[in-house]
Amino acid sequence: MSNGAGKYDHLCTEVRTKAESKGAIIIVLGGNLGSGFSVQADIDTLSQLPDMLETIAKQIRQSAH
């Protein structure tokens, strides 16, 4: 994961700001700038991300069957 603004960072900022949250992640598939993702969070919030993504992946796999 790189530091600094990515191609969808502006959308992640908008989501984080509107949700008044400590962090946000967006994943874009086949968007107008191509596929990509953006993450914005402080280090404490960011440390929760791997477990959250694993839970999401399990839910997606279960839904696909």
N, CA, C and O atoms as CSV, one atom per row, in Angstrom:
chain,resi,resn,atom,element,x,y,z
A,1,MET,N,N,0.863,-1.171,0.000
A,1,MET,CA,C,0.000,0.000,0.000
A,1,MET,C,C,0.906,1.229,0.000
A,1,MET,O,O,1.850,1.318,0.785
A,2,SER,N,N,0.612,2.153,-0.870
A,2,SER,CA,C,1.436,3.350,-0.958
A,2,SER,C,C,0.857,4.472,-0.099
A,2,SER,O,O,-0.327,4.475,0.239
A,3,ASN,N,N,1.704,5.402,0.234
A,3,ASN,CA,C,1.265,6.600,0.948
A,3,ASN,C,C,1.005,7.700,-0.064
A,3,ASN,O,O,1.608,7.726,-1.137
A,4,GLY,N,N,0.116,8.597,0.279
A,4,GLY,CA,C,-0.169,9.711,-0.616
A,4,GLY,C,C,-1.439,9.471,-1.400
A,4,GLY,O,O,-2.027,8.390,-1.360
A,5,ALA,N,N,-1.840,10.481,-2.100
A,5,ALA,CA,C,-3.107,10.444,-2.829
A,5,ALA,C,C,-3.059,9.459,-3.987
A,5,ALA,O,O,-2.102,9.427,-4.761
A,6,GLY,N,N,-4.108,8.661,-4.088
A,6,GLY,CA,C,-4.284,7.753,-5.211
A,6,GLY,C,C,-5.385,8.276,-6.108
A,6,GLY,O,O,-5.926,9.359,-5.886
A,7,LYS,N,N,-5.709,7.496,-7.123
A,7,LYS,CA,C,-6.681,7.980,-8.098
A,7,LYS,C,C,-8.099,8.094,-7.549
A,7,LYS,O,O,-8.920,8.809,-8.124
A,8,TYR,N,N,-8.406,7.403,-6.448
A,8,TYR,CA,C,-9.734,7.507,-5.847
A,8,TYR,C,C,-9.696,8.121,-4.456
A,8,TYR,O,O,-10.661,8.002,-3.702
A,9,ASP,N,N,-8.606,8.770,-4.111
A,9,ASP,CA,C,-8.472,9.367,-2.786
A,9,ASP,C,C,-9.513,10.459,-2.546
A,9,ASP,O,O,-10.005,10.609,-1.428
A,10,HIS,N,N,-9.848,11.215,-3.579
A,10,HIS,CA,C,-10.861,12.278,-3.421
A,10,HIS,C,C,-12.209,11.706,-3.010
A,10,HIS,O,O,-12.924,12.325,-2.223
A,11,LEU,N,N,-12.570,10.530,-3.531
A,11,LEU,CA,C,-13.832,9.902,-3.150
A,11,LEU,C,C,-13.765,9.358,-1.726
A,11,LEU,O,O,-14.741,9.437,-0.980
A,12,CYS,N,N,-12.619,8.810,-1.356
A,12,CYS,CA,C,-12.457,8.295,0.002
A,12,CYS,C,C,-12.557,9.432,1.012
A,12,CYS,O,O,-13.166,9.270,2.070
A,13,THR,N,N,-11.970,10.568,0.699
A,13,THR,CA,C,-12.064,11.740,1.568
A,13,THR,C,C,-13.520,12.154,1.742
A,13,THR,O,O,-13.957,12.461,2.852
A,14,GLU,N,N,-14.261,12.161,0.650
A,14,GLU,CA,C,-15.678,12.552,0.705
A,14,GLU,C,C,-16.473,11.585,1.590
A,14,GLU,O,O,-17.282,12.017,2.411
A,15,VAL,N,N,-16.247,10.292,1.426
A,15,VAL,CA,C,-16.953,9.294,2.237
A,15,VAL,C,C,-16.596,9.443,3.714
A,15,VAL,O,O,-17.480,9.461,4.571
A,16,ARG,N,N,-15.304,9.550,4.009
A,16,ARG,CA,C,-14.848,9.675,5.396
A,16,ARG,C,C,-15.415,10.927,6.041
A,16,ARG,O,O,-15.858,10.890,7.189
A,17,THR,N,N,-15.403,12.027,5.317
A,17,THR,CA,C,-15.899,13.302,5.843
A,17,THR,C,C,-17.409,13.252,6.078
A,17,THR,O,O,-17.885,13.652,7.140
A,18,LYS,N,N,-18.153,12.768,5.102
A,18,LYS,CA,C,-19.614,12.719,5.229
A,18,LYS,C,C,-20.058,11.742,6.312
A,18,LYS,O,O,-21.081,11.956,6.963
A,19,ALA,N,N,-19.290,10.665,6.507
A,19,ALA,CA,C,-19.627,9.688,7.550
A,19,ALA,C,C,-19.115,10.121,8.922
A,19,ALA,O,O,-19.427,9.496,9.936
A,20,GLU,N,N,-18.329,11.193,8.942
A,20,GLU,CA,C,-17.709,11.674,10.185
A,20,GLU,C,C,-17.008,10.529,10.907
A,20,GLU,O,O,-17.192,10.321,12.107
A,21,SER,N,N,-16.187,9.779,10.136
A,21,SER,CA,C,-15.555,8.571,10.648
A,21,SER,C,C,-14.059,8.749,10.879
A,21,SER,O,O,-13.447,9.710,10.412
A,22,LYS,N,N,-13.496,7.807,11.606
A,22,LYS,CA,C,-12.049,7.787,11.858
A,22,LYS,C,C,-11.285,7.243,10.664
A,22,LYS,O,O,-10.081,7.459,10.533
A,23,GLY,N,N,-11.991,6.541,9.801
A,23,GLY,CA,C,-11.333,5.963,8.639
A,23,GLY,C,C,-12.331,5.515,7.603
A,23,GLY,O,O,-13.520,5.367,7.886
A,24,ALA,N,N,-11.835,5.298,6.393
A,24,ALA,CA,C,-12.675,4.820,5.296
A,24,ALA,C,C,-11.806,4.069,4.297
A,24,ALA,O,O,-10.620,4.354,4.132
A,25,ILE,N,N,-12.424,3.117,3.649
A,25,ILE,CA,C,-11.792,2.424,2.532
A,25,ILE,C,C,-12.833,2.319,1.427
A,25,ILE,O,O,-13.994,1.994,1.676
A,26,ILE,N,N,-12.402,2.597,0.215
A,26,ILE,CA,C,-13.285,2.377,-0.929
A,26,ILE,C,C,-12.540,1.478,-1.908
A,26,ILE,O,O,-11.324,1.578,-2.073
A,27,ILE,N,N,-13.290,0.611,-2.543
A,27,ILE,CA,C,-12.758,-0.268,-3.577
A,27,ILE,C,C,-13.606,-0.032,-4.812
A,27,ILE,O,O,-14.830,-0.154,-4.765
A,28,VAL,N,N,-12.963,0.304,-5.909
A,28,VAL,CA,C,-13.665,0.603,-7.151
A,28,VAL,C,C,-13.265,-0.442,-8.185
A,28,VAL,O,O,-12.082,-0.673,-8.435
A,29,LEU,N,N,-14.263,-1.059,-8.769
A,29,LEU,CA,C,-14.038,-2.065,-9.809
A,29,LEU,C,C,-14.521,-1.515,-11.140
A,29,LEU,O,O,-15.712,-1.248,-11.303
A,30,GLY,N,N,-13.622,-1.343,-12.087
A,30,GLY,CA,C,-13.996,-0.876,-13.412
A,30,GLY,C,C,-14.547,0.536,-13.444
A,30,GLY,O,O,-15.458,0.831,-14.218
A,31,GLY,N,N,-14.003,1.412,-12.612
A,31,GLY,CA,C,-14.453,2.804,-12.588
A,31,GLY,C,C,-13.913,3.612,-13.753
A,31,GLY,O,O,-13.169,3.098,-14.588
A,32,ASN,N,N,-14.294,4.881,-13.802
A,32,ASN,CA,C,-13.847,5.739,-14.909
A,32,ASN,C,C,-12.342,5.995,-14.882
A,32,ASN,O,O,-11.772,6.449,-15.874
A,33,LEU,N,N,-11.698,5.706,-13.753
A,33,LEU,CA,C,-10.230,5.801,-13.664
A,33,LEU,C,C,-9.596,4.417,-13.584
A,33,LEU,O,O,-8.418,4.286,-13.253
A,34,GLY,N,N,-10.373,3.400,-13.883
A,34,GLY,CA,C,-9.907,2.024,-13.763
A,34,GLY,C,C,-10.239,1.494,-12.379
A,34,GLY,O,O,-10.902,2.162,-11.586
A,35,SER,N,N,-9.775,0.301,-12.102
A,35,SER,CA,C,-10.001,-0.294,-10.792
A,35,SER,C,C,-8.952,0.206,-9.817
A,35,SER,O,O,-7.825,0.512,-10.206
A,36,GLY,N,N,-9.325,0.288,-8.555
A,36,GLY,CA,C,-8.372,0.742,-7.548
A,36,GLY,C,C,-9.026,0.838,-6.192
A,36,GLY,O,O,-10.201,0.511,-6.026
A,37,PHE,N,N,-8.257,1.289,-5.230
A,37,PHE,CA,C,-8.785,1.463,-3.883
A,37,PHE,C,C,-8.084,2.619,-3.201
A,37,PHE,O,O,-7.014,3.061,-3.619
A,38,SER,N,N,-8.712,3.093,-2.146
A,38,SER,CA,C,-8.127,4.156,-1.332
A,38,SER,C,C,-8.474,3.876,0.120
A,38,SER,O,O,-9.589,3.462,0.438
A,39,VAL,N,N,-7.506,4.107,0.997
A,39,VAL,CA,C,-7.675,3.920,2.435
A,39,VAL,C,C,-7.223,5.189,3.128
A,39,VAL,O,O,-6.166,5.738,2.819
A,40,GLN,N,N,-8.036,5.649,4.070
A,40,GLN,CA,C,-7.659,6.786,4.905
A,40,GLN,C,C,-8.008,6.440,6.347
A,40,GLN,O,O,-9.170,6.185,6.663
A,41,ALA,N,N,-7.010,6.430,7.214
A,41,ALA,CA,C,-7.254,6.107,8.619
A,41,ALA,C,C,-6.010,6.411,9.426
A,41,ALA,O,O,-4.894,6.411,8.907
A,42,ASP,N,N,-6.223,6.673,10.714
A,42,ASP,CA,C,-5.069,6.783,11.589
A,42,ASP,C,C,-4.549,5.369,11.872
A,42,ASP,O,O,-5.211,4.391,11.526
A,43,ILE,N,N,-3.398,5.254,12.483
A,43,ILE,CA,C,-2.740,3.961,12.659
A,43,ILE,C,C,-3.587,3.008,13.505
A,43,ILE,O,O,-3.615,1.811,13.221
A,44,ASP,N,N,-4.266,3.497,14.518
A,44,ASP,CA,C,-5.101,2.623,15.348
A,44,ASP,C,C,-6.278,2.065,14.561
A,44,ASP,O,O,-6.592,0.880,14.666
A,45,THR,N,N,-6.918,2.903,13.786
A,45,THR,CA,C,-8.042,2.466,12.965
A,45,THR,C,C,-7.553,1.540,11.859
A,45,THR,O,O,-8.193,0.533,11.557
A,46,LEU,N,N,-6.431,1.878,11.263
A,46,LEU,CA,C,-5.858,1.063,10.194
A,46,LEU,C,C,-5.524,-0.346,10.671
A,46,LEU,O,O,-5.622,-1.301,9.901
A,47,SER,N,N,-5.134,-0.480,11.920
A,47,SER,CA,C,-4.773,-1.800,12.449
A,47,SER,C,C,-5.980,-2.740,12.504
A,47,SER,O,O,-5.797,-3.955,12.581
A,48,GLN,N,N,-7.195,-2.219,12.466
A,48,GLN,CA,C,-8.409,-3.035,12.468
A,48,GLN,C,C,-8.758,-3.555,11.073
A,48,GLN,O,O,-9.565,-4.474,10.932
A,49,LEU,N,N,-8.149,-2.967,10.051
A,49,LEU,CA,C,-8.524,-3.265,8.674
A,49,LEU,C,C,-8.303,-4.721,8.252
A,49,LEU,O,O,-9.194,-5.285,7.617
A,50,PRO,N,N,-7.179,-5.361,8.560
A,50,PRO,CA,C,-7.002,-6.746,8.103
A,50,PRO,C,C,-8.104,-7.689,8.590
A,50,PRO,O,O,-8.623,-8.479,7.802
A,51,ASP,N,N,-8.466,-7.622,9.861
A,51,ASP,CA,C,-9.532,-8.488,10.373
A,51,ASP,C,C,-10.864,-8.181,9.692
A,51,ASP,O,O,-11.627,-9.089,9.361
A,52,MET,N,N,-11.132,-6.901,9.490
A,52,MET,CA,C,-12.381,-6.505,8.846
A,52,MET,C,C,-12.437,-7.025,7.409
A,52,MET,O,O,-13.470,-7.532,6.970
A,53,LEU,N,N,-11.335,-6.900,6.683
A,53,LEU,CA,C,-11.302,-7.377,5.297
A,53,LEU,C,C,-11.437,-8.894,5.220
A,53,LEU,O,O,-12.078,-9.405,4.301
A,54,GLU,N,N,-10.849,-9.622,6.163
A,54,GLU,CA,C,-11.004,-11.073,6.193
A,54,GLU,C,C,-12.462,-11.460,6.419
A,54,GLU,O,O,-12.960,-12.394,5.791
A,55,THR,N,N,-13.143,-10.753,7.303
A,55,THR,CA,C,-14.561,-11.011,7.554
A,55,THR,C,C,-15.382,-10.731,6.299
A,55,THR,O,O,-16.266,-11.510,5.945
A,56,ILE,N,N,-15.093,-9.633,5.637
A,56,ILE,CA,C,-15.805,-9.285,4.404
A,56,ILE,C,C,-15.563,-10.340,3.339
A,56,ILE,O,O,-16.500,-10.743,2.650
A,57,ALA,N,N,-14.325,-10.795,3.190
A,57,ALA,CA,C,-13.998,-11.820,2.193
A,57,ALA,C,C,-14.777,-13.104,2.459
A,57,ALA,O,O,-15.284,-13.721,1.522
A,58,LYS,N,N,-14.879,-13.512,3.714
A,58,LYS,CA,C,-15.647,-14.715,4.061
A,58,LYS,C,C,-17.116,-14.546,3.686
A,58,LYS,O,O,-17.732,-15.468,3.153
A,59,GLN,N,N,-17.674,-13.374,3.962
A,59,GLN,CA,C,-19.073,-13.120,3.642
A,59,GLN,C,C,-19.313,-13.153,2.131
A,59,GLN,O,O,-20.329,-13.676,1.674
A,60,ILE,N,N,-18.389,-12.600,1.365
A,60,ILE,CA,C,-18.509,-12.605,-0.090
A,60,ILE,C,C,-18.439,-14.032,-0.613
A,60,ILE,O,O,-19.238,-14.418,-1.466
A,61,ARG,N,N,-17.494,-14.816,-0.112
A,61,ARG,CA,C,-17.372,-16.215,-0.547
A,61,ARG,C,C,-18.646,-16.995,-0.246
A,61,ARG,O,O,-19.101,-17.780,-1.078
A,62,GLN,N,N,-19.227,-16.786,0.936
A,62,GLN,CA,C,-20.459,-17.495,1.308
A,62,GLN,C,C,-21.625,-17.081,0.413
A,62,GLN,O,O,-22.461,-17.909,0.052
A,63,SER,N,N,-21.676,-15.822,0.063
A,63,SER,CA,C,-22.766,-15.328,-0.791
A,63,SER,C,C,-22.640,-15.829,-2.222
A,63,SER,O,O,-23.644,-15.947,-2.923
A,64,ALA,N,N,-21.434,-16.122,-2.662
A,64,ALA,CA,C,-21.197,-16.549,-4.037
A,64,ALA,C,C,-21.607,-18.000,-4.275
A,64,ALA,O,O,-21.683,-18.440,-5.422
A,65,HIS,N,N,-21.867,-18.737,-3.217
A,65,HIS,CA,C,-22.215,-20.163,-3.375
A,65,HIS,C,C,-23.679,-20.404,-3.277
A,65,HIS,O,O,-24.125,-21.545,-3.388
